[in-house]
């Protein structure tokens, strides 16, 4: 495989990616491609490198690319800043976002929207995320697990990225909220979008697979000890993992 | 005022004339001129020069739009030049006038601040200083704030000010005080004594904006006495260069369920020294306090103090000092202090001095903001202490002041 060239068919194209965190190699020659309009899921045990992969795609400086390339919309973004990637159309849902004192949820949504006089749209999006009462609160301050998810999805819905990175979107969400979270993610992935009509892509980490009831994912991966060891139909994979655990995937690798 | 009280104050002041203050650099009072304190005159404030009005506006005192205020007081150097109130139940006048008008005046004169605190309070007494007398009658409520401006105009001079604020039972009083100067790089010294008396169930919102210049010394001395169910919301903003600024107001929550809240927002540019604190004495059962200080140095020296003392059952207090060091030079010294004198009280504090958290910057960058945009959003948030009771126009002015000082930071 020529790791220096992008596949034009792909929204995201990762070639032989090796990533270090604190000088320790965490990802070993990962290859992964997401076509325009497709959502993919990653399974795998904790510590397997799933979160590292998402953080590296977003470009956080702590995640150092040692070799390999990341292409997005045909551009080599391997050395691009976080904000550059965000503006190019990558968005991430934070698992544990920081509290930023004095910065209101409304300010964050407005920053994501990148346009003036967005008041009406902010209200509309906040209503959909059941976050209207949170707009004038300091972002993430005293938010519950479910509120953080809704707040993250509200910001992403304003940002309207073409590629949505979701790290365990269902964790810490009670049953009451899960369908709302599911439908917000569905909207993000581009079935119906208030800003533009287009189909977006997603890369979703899930442990429980609950989110698969709400999104239409075509490809699944198992990530284990920093490598993608298996690729297949997500629901089949989930059933196998539920039945036999990740040991089965490891066996599969050994074949 | 009875002659006896007067002479005892003078005696104490004379004895304290050379008494160094416990905090702040010692300022030589003899190196300044003392402009005469003329009889108050009542001029039309909108007739002031555009330059002076602009300077006053920067401290939140808007003289061209009378609909935004319920009363006005202006003192230039040591002479009041305007005093007016346009709401029933609200009194705004010069201290010298109140002294003549009310025979009970002595009950409020040097009762919340000791005349012999230090040489600055003594100086104010010995020079028969003027200042404002603002009072709300029982049950009266100001809809818009009363605006007061203390304006230092003479090069190399001391401005001595003595203010009395009385909120009678059940009244509500909003005051904006802007302190500023026409000087640029010339020296000057502002000494301001303010005594507050907040009666049963009364509520006072006091917002003070300081907008000084690099060679000005500033020594305010403030005491607040709060009775049962009384409330003080004190907001203080100082974001412009100053030579040496030291203040440490005391609030005495003497009544049951009395509340005192202090919010301070400080930015110390290079060459500025600011030593700012708030002290609250929780003497009444169930009294409450919150002290919040947000400080930023872009090169100046800041001491950020907070002191709360619990002397009664069921009291509660929380103190928060947060500081950001944004320049290459500069320092912030946070000194939060708590003292409890009996069991069953609840006092706490948190203090943090440091840089902007990288995690927060990255969070905002992941939403598409550049590093600079993210940093300035976080700083704006940091300084965005919610100030209650400000009219929208003034709130907008304050936000603008924060944004202006932000431009100087980056």
HADDOCK unambig.tbl for C-alpha pairs under 7 A between the chains (distance, minus, plus):
assign (segid A and resid 82 and name CA) (segid B and resid 365 and name CA) 6.03 0.50 0.50
assign (segid A and resid 82 and name CA) (segid B and resid 366 and name CA) 5.64 0.50 0.50
assign (segid A and resid 83 and name CA) (segid B and resid 365 and name CA) 4.65 0.50 0.50
assign (segid A and resid 83 and name CA) (segid B and resid 366 and name CA) 5.45 0.50 0.50
assign (segid A and resid 83 and name CA) (segid B and resid 367 and name CA) 6.83 0.50 0.50
assign (segid A and resid 83 and name CA) (segid B and resid 368 and name CA) 4.48 0.50 0.50
assign (segid A and resid 83 and name CA) (segid B and resid 369 and name CA) 5.82 0.50 0.50
assign (segid A and resid 83 and name CA) (segid B and resid 370 and name CA) 5.76 0.50 0.50
assign (segid A and resid 84 and name CA) (segid B and resid 368 and name CA) 6.86 0.50 0.50
assign (segid A and resid 86 and name CA) (segid B and resid 366 and name CA) 5.68 0.50 0.50
assign (segid A and resid 86 and name CA) (segid B and resid 367 and name CA) 5.96 0.50 0.50
assign (segid A and resid 86 and name CA) (segid B and resid 368 and name CA) 4.79 0.50 0.50
assign (segid A and resid 87 and name CA) (segid B and resid 368 and name CA) 5.17 0.50 0.50
assign (segid A and resid 91 and name CA) (segid B and resid 366 and name CA) 6.98 0.50 0.50
assign (segid A and resid 98 and name CA) (segid B and resid 359 and name CA) 6.91 0.50 0.50
assign (segid A and resid 98 and name CA) (segid B and resid 360 and name CA) 6.07 0.50 0.50
assign (segid A and resid 100 and name CA) (segid B and resid 360 and name CA) 6.48 0.50 0.50
assign (segid A and resid 100 and name CA) (segid B and resid 378 and name CA) 6.91 0.50 0.50
assign (segid A and resid 101 and name CA) (segid B and resid 381 and name CA) 5.97 0.50 0.50
assign (segid A and resid 101 and name CA) (segid B and resid 382 and name CA) 5.96 0.50 0.50
assign (segid A and resid 102 and name CA) (segid B and resid 381 and name CA) 3.77 0.50 0.50
assign (segid A and resid 102 and name CA) (segid B and resid 382 and name CA) 5.42 0.50 0.50
assign (segid A and resid 102 and name CA) (segid B and resid 384 and name CA) 5.35 0.50 0.50
assign (segid A and resid 102 and name CA) (segid B and resid 385 and name CA) 6.95 0.50 0.50
assign (segid A and resid 103 and name CA) (segid B and resid 378 and name CA) 6.71 0.50 0.50
assign (segid A and resid 103 and name CA) (segid B and resid 381 and name CA) 4.63 0.50 0.50
assign (segid A and resid 112 and name CA) (segid B and resid 367 and name CA) 5.49 0.50 0.50
assign (segid A and resid 112 and name CA) (segid B and resid 368 and name CA) 6.71 0.50 0.50
assign (segid A and resid 159 and name CA) (segid B and resid 367 and name CA) 6.93 0.50 0.50
